[in-house]
Each structure stands twice: as C-alpha cells, then as structure tokens.
Amino acid sequence: MDILVKGGVLPDGRQADIAITGGIITAVEPGITAEAGQVIDASGKLVSQPFVDAHFHMDATLSYGQPRVNASGTLLEGISLWGELKQIQTREEIVARALTYCRQAVGKGILAIRSHVDVTDPNFRTVEALLEVREAVREVLDLQLVAFPQDGWYRAAGAEAQVIRALDAGVDVVGGIPHFERTMADGAASVRAACELAAERGLRVDLHCDESDDPHSRHIETLAAETLRCGLQGRVAGSHLTSMHSMDNYYVAKLLPLIAEAQVAAIPNPLINITLQGRMDTYPKRRGQTRVPELRAAGVTVAFGQDCVRDPWYPLGSGDMLEVAHMGLHVGLMTAPDQMRAGFGMVTESPARIMGLDFGLTPGARGSLVMLDAPDPIEALRLRPARLAVVSNGRVVARTEPARTEVLAEF
C-alpha cells in the first residue's frame, strides 16, 4: 500500500487504520500490519473525510477594497461593487487570487469547492479564468463551477445566452438568482428556465434562492416544484434560503415537505447570511440564517458554505469550514451533542453528497482524508484545530505543526 494511517479516530468514534493504494482507500479496520510506503501516526487523532465547501465565489475572492470597501455592508452594495470590479480586473488577477485561495483552502483540509462564476460579463474573463484554475488544481482539489448570472437571468441583457455559453465551455452546474430579477414572475420564470436547461443537458442546478429578508420571496417553492416536474430529484440545491427565516410557520409547514419530496438540498452560508441580512432591522434584528434544524428534521440534506472570503460582500473569512460550521451551530441554536456532530457532517459528508463526490472513509472511496489535532468532531468544532495532515487522492498535500503554548505564570 502507498499510505497507512494508523490509529485514527473516525467521526463515528471507531478507532481504525486506513490503507490507501493507488489513490483509493483499500481497507478501514483496526490493526493493519502490511507494509506501506508512508505511515502516518494518527493515534488518538480525528481522521475525517475531507472538508467540502459547497458554496463559494472564487472569481471575487481576496479582492476586498477593490474598487472600494462596501460601506453599508449590504448584499446590494456588494453586487454593485462587484459590477465595477469585473469591468477592470484582468484574467491574470482572477487566476492569481483564486490560486492563492485554493492553496489556503487545501491547507485547511478543503479538497472540493463548488464556486459560482459570474457569466454576465460579456468579455467572459471570469469563466475563462476559473476554467484555467480548475485545470491547474485538478490533481488535488475538485473545483466544481456554477454558471451564475449575477445580474439576473432576464434582468441582464444576454445573460441566458451567457449561461449557455459557459456550459458549452465546460462549466458544470446551472445557476441563477431569481430574487434579483425585476419581478417575482420573472424570478419564477428564471427558475423554470434553469431547471429545463439542466434537464436537457443532464446537469445539476444550484440557485441563489431567496437571499432576502422578504418573507414573500418564495422561489424555493418554485424550485422544488420545477425539480419534480423536470425529474431533477437529488441534483438540485437552493443556496441561502434566508427568506425562510422570516416566513410564517404555517407556510413553512407546507414548504418543508415539498422541498424534501423534491430532494432539493439546502446550502446556508452562516458567516455571510448573518452579516448581510437584517441590515434594515432596528431591534429585534433577524439572524438571517435559514431554518437549518427544521430542514434537517424534514429529511432535507443541508450543507454549510463559506460563500465569501475578503471580497465585496465580506471583509473577513479564513477558508476554514470548521469556522463556518461553528458559526452555523451558534446561529441555529444547535448545541445538543447530536446536533453538533451533524454540524461537522454539514461541512464534510453532506456537501460531498450534494456535489456528487466519491469521498468517504470506506473501502473503494477516494484516498482523500484529513487528520485533525482533536479527538472527535465536537472538539474539532470547539477548537478549530490544526489540520495535521491532508491527503488528496493518495498523496499528502499539506501538513501543519500545531501551535504549542507554554504558560509561564504560576498560580
């Protein structure tokens, strides 16, 4: 075998060795004694499948302050700033920023990212740049690209044609932003068009859906219905869904079973949703995150996304999915042990399932994993510890030496 990880603690609490040969996990069991080209001592350390970020904007990442700072901190000012930036940035700048972020992400144990790529710029710089990045990182990091009409499927002239152009160029997923269309009717029409296009091409769908404080923004209902009509069950995600936080309980009681029936996944983005939403509130202020516990209880697959790192919408962010999950649990009031363990799954197992990736700590899965300086998922969420080793497709691609503090004070 190529790599043998010895004595690791799996997320379910079992202790096992993990053998990797030819880039594939070949055994997960205690006491493996066969020789290996490389042995990783994981004694007492948590060994997990990789972190996965199911919602990100890599074309804008690390551009904070260009052309200026988002003074209001709102979604709409961020969109306006991005509209200015995409006219002046070069393809080379996009590639350089994206590769810098990919290196940071791999160091944090992220081995797959779904990035929305704005296709509404006629010069197509963003798409060409991210396709170049996807090819550059493909041996280490799965970069799944979404054809995202940031300025609206119908609101922006020629946006639908640009979505199709991006898909023809090799972009993976059909995107959209129905709540940004000029009318609710146009938003619903854009959902139908996106689902029909995906069904025609055999693709997945991931829409920015109801990223609003408006309880009447209900495009998730249309998305679930169109998923059923087009036969896309299990291939569709609604990202953000923040308006659900403001909807009345009676309507949500009807909506949740529909989302579950359509097998539409939900991707909230805790760090961003709680800073962009509620900006027009005085007090009480809405949290902005969608109803994560209720969605999970209804049987909906939920994954947390990072969304932004130092860009027109968000000045912070580290690319650490444990930080994302940590905030998601706080905002969702999810502090019971089973809820916290589920939160760890929402940045590992669930996003991998949404993206259709063959990650997992089972024989036959890809030889990709992360070893953390913590004994279990809850402690990992509490401490956000060092990623001691990151293995991608049977190769160690990152290591971190944990910081050690010596307390000199005497008590």
N, C-alpha and C positions, 0 to 999 in steps of 0.2 A: 504494500500500500504506500501511497505518497505521503499522507499526513495521518497521524494518530493523535487525537485529542483525548487525554487521559484524565479520568476522574471528575469530569464536569457535572454540574447540577443542571438538569433540564428545567424549563419553565414550569413543568408539572410536578417538580420536586424529586423526580427519579435521578439517581446518580448513574452515569453510564459513560463508557468510552465511545468515541465516534471515529470510524475509519473512513478515509476518503481515498479513492483510487480513480485516476483518470478523470478527475473533476466531478465525480459522483460519490455520494455517501453510500458506502457498501455495507456498513454494519453500525448498529447502535445498540450496545449491550455492555454489561459490566465485564471487566477482566479480560479484555482483548490482549493477547500476548504476542501476536505476529509482529515481525519487524516492520519498521516504517522508515521512509527517507527522512521524515521530520516528526519529532514528538513534541507536542505542546502540553505542558503540565497545567491542567485546569483544576487541580484538586480544590474542591470546595467553592469554586467559582461558577457563576451562572454562565451557561452556554446556550445561546438562543439562535434561532434563525435570524437572518439579517433584518435590520430596520428598513422600512419601506415608507417613502413619502408619496402618498397618492395624489397630492395636490400642491403644485409649485409653479412659479413663474420665473423660469430661468433666463428668459430674454431680458428681464428687468433687474435681475438680482445684482446687488453690490453697486447700484447706480445712485444711491442716496445723495441728495443735494444737487442732482443734475436735472434740469437746469436751475432748480432752487428747491428749498425744503417745502414740504406740504404743511403750510401754516395752520390750516384748520383741522388737520388730522382726519379728514373725511374721505370716504370712498370716491366721491365725485371729484374732489380736487386732485386726488391721486390719479384718476383716469385722465383728467385734463393735463396734468404734468407729464404723464406717460405719452400722451398725444404729442407734446412738444419734443420730448426726448427722442422718440422714434424717428423724427424727421432729421435729427442732427447726428445721431450716433452712427458709427461705422460698423460694418460687419465684423471687422477685426476686434473692435471694442467689445461687441457682444460675445464673441468667441472667447476672448481673454477673460472676461468676467465670469462666464459660465464655467470654464475650465478651472478657474480658481475656486469657485464654489464646489464643483464636483470633487476636487481634492479635499476640501474641508469636510464634505459630506461623507466620503469614504472613511476618513479618519474617525468620524463619529459612528461608523458602523452601518451607514446607509448604503445599500447596494442596489437600490432601484428607486427611481423617481419618475412620477408622471408630471410632465411640465406642459402647461398650456402655453401656446405660442401665438402671439397676435399676428393674424394673417391680413389685417386690414390696411397695412402699409403697402401701397402699390409697388414699391421697389423690391418687396419680398426679402429684405435683408434679414429679418428675424428668422424666417423659415430656413433660409439657406445657412445661416449661422448655426442654428440648433441642429440641423441635419449633419453639419460638419462635426459638431460636438458629439452627437450621438455616435458617429462612426469612431471618433477618437477614443471614447471611453468604453466601447462595447465589450472589450475583453474583461472589464472589471465591474462596470456599472450598467444596469439596464436603464436606459433613458427612453421612456415612452412619451411620445409627443401628441398633443391635442391641437387640432386646427381650431383656434379660438378667435372668433370675430369680436374683438374687444369693443368696437364701436357699434355693434349691433348687426345682426344678420340682415335686417331690412333697413335699419336706420342709417347705416353707412353704405354709400353707393358702391355697388360691385362687390360687397362683402361675400355674398353667397358664392359668386364665381371664384373668389379668392380662397374660400374654404375648399372648393373642389380642386382648385389648382394645387393647394397644399397637399391634399390627399393623393393627387396624382404624382406629386413629387416624393411621396413616401411617408408622409405624416400618418400616425397610427390610428387616431381616435377623432370622432366628430364632436366638436364643441359648440357652445352657444352661450348667450347671455339674455334670456327672454325678458327679464325685469328691466333691462336697459333700453328695450325698444320703446318707440314713442307711445304706443297704446298697449293695453292688455291684450287686445285682439291680435296685434302684430306679434306680441310675445308668444301667444299660443300658436300662431301660425309658424313661428320660427322653431318651436319645439316639434311640431309635426314634420316640418321640412328636414330637420336634423335627424329625426328617427327614421324617416323614409330613406334618406341618403345612406344612413348606416345599414339599414336592412338590405338595401340594394347592393351594397359593397361588402357585406359580411363583416362590418366593423363594430367596435364598441362606441358608446356615447358617454360623454361626461359634460354636463352643462353647469355653468354657474347659474344657480337656480334660487330665486327669491332671496338674494343677498340684500335684504332691506328690512327696515323696521315696520314696514306697512303690512298689517295683518291680512290685507286683501290681495297681497301678491301671492297667488296660489298656482304658480306654474308647475309646482311639483305634482299637483293633481293631474294636469295635462300630460306631464312627462310619464307618470305611471300608466295612464290610460293609453297613451301612444305606444308605450313599451309593450303592452298587451296586444294592441291592435297589430303592431308590426312584428310580433314574435321575437322580441329582443330580451326576453327574460334572462336575468343573470349577466347581461352585457351592458347595463346602463347604471350610471351614477348621477346623483344630484349633489352638487357641491355647495356648501354653505348652508342653505335652507334656513337662514336666520329669521325669516318672517314667521316661521313656525313658533318661535319663542313668544311672539305677540298674538298668535291666533287664539280664539276662544276654544275651550276644551271640547265643546260639543263637535265643532268642525274637525278638530284633530282626531277625535274618537272615530270619525268616519274615514279620515285620511290615512291613518296608520295602517289599517288592514289593506287598503288599496296599494300602498307602497310595498307592503310585504307580499301581497299576491303577485305583483309585477316583478318581484325580486330586484327592485331598484335599490342600490346601495346608497348610503349617505356618507358624505365626507365633510364634516365640520372642520373648521380651522381655528382652534381656540385662541391663539395669540392674536390673530388678526381680527376675528369676529368681535372680540370683546373690546378692541380699541377703535374699530371703525364704526360699530353700531352704537346706538344710544346717544349719538352726538347732539341730537336735538332735544333730548330729555333734560329736564332740570332734576328734580328728585321726586319719586324714586327713579333711578336710572336702570334701564334694562341691561341685562348681561349680554344679550346678542347671540349667544351660542344656541344652536337648535336643541331640541329635546332628546338628548342622547340616551338617557335611561329608558325613556318611553319607546324610542325607536328600537332599541335592543330587545326590550321586553316583547315587542310585536314580532320579533324574528327578523328584523332588518339588519343586514351587515353594515356596521359602522366603522369607519377608519378616520383617525385624526390626520390632518395635513399641516405642513409647515406654512405653505402659501407664499410667504414673503420673507426675504432677509435683506435688510438695508436697501430699500427701493422706494419709489414714490408713495407707497402706501404705508410702509412700516420702517421705522428707523433702527429697530433692534433685530434680534434673531441670531441664532448661532448655528443653525443646521442640526441641532440635537433633538431627535424625535422624543427623547425622554423628557426634555423641557416642554415640548408640545403636549405630551400626554399628561405631565404633571399639572399643567395649567388646565387642561380639559377636565381632569378629575375634580379640581377645585371648583371650577365654574359650574360643573354639572352636579355638584354635591355628591360625588361618588367616592365615598370614603370607607365603605364596608370592604372587608378583605376580598370578597369575590369581585366586587366592582373594580378595585384597584388592579387585581390580576387581569381583569378584562381590559382595563386601560392599557396595560402592556401589550395585550393582543391587538389592540387597535392601532399600534404602530409597527406591528410585525406580521402576524397571521392575516388579519382582515384586509389590510391594503394589498398584500400579495395576492389574496383571493380576488379582489376587485380588479387587479391588473392582469390576472390570468397567469401568474408566475409559478414556477415549479420549485418554490422554496419550501423547506421543511426539514425537520430533524428525523427523517425516516429513510431507510434504505431505498435507493432509487432516485431520491431527490438530489438536486444540485449540491455540490460540495461547497456551500457557502454558509458561513456562520459568524457569530460574534461572541467573544469571551469578555465578560464584564467583571470589574473588580467589586462584585457584590454577590451575596449568596443566593438571592432569589429575586423575582420580579418586583415585589413590593419595595424591597430595599434599593433596588436599582432605580425605581421611580423616586424614592425619597432622597437619594444621594446624588443621582445622575453621575455615576462613577466613570472612571477611565475605561475605555474600550481597550483591554489589554492586547487583544489580537483580533484582526478582521481577516477572514478567509473568504476569497471570492473564487468560485469555480476551481477549487483545489489548490489555490495559491495564496499564501499570506501576503496581503496587500497593505496592511497598516499595523503598527504596534504603538502602544502608549505606555510609558512608565508612569505609574500612579504617583501623585504628589504625596510626600510624607511630611507631616508637621511634627516638630519637636516642641513640646510645651516646656518652657524654661521656668515659668512661675511655679512657686511652691505654695501649697495650700495646707 
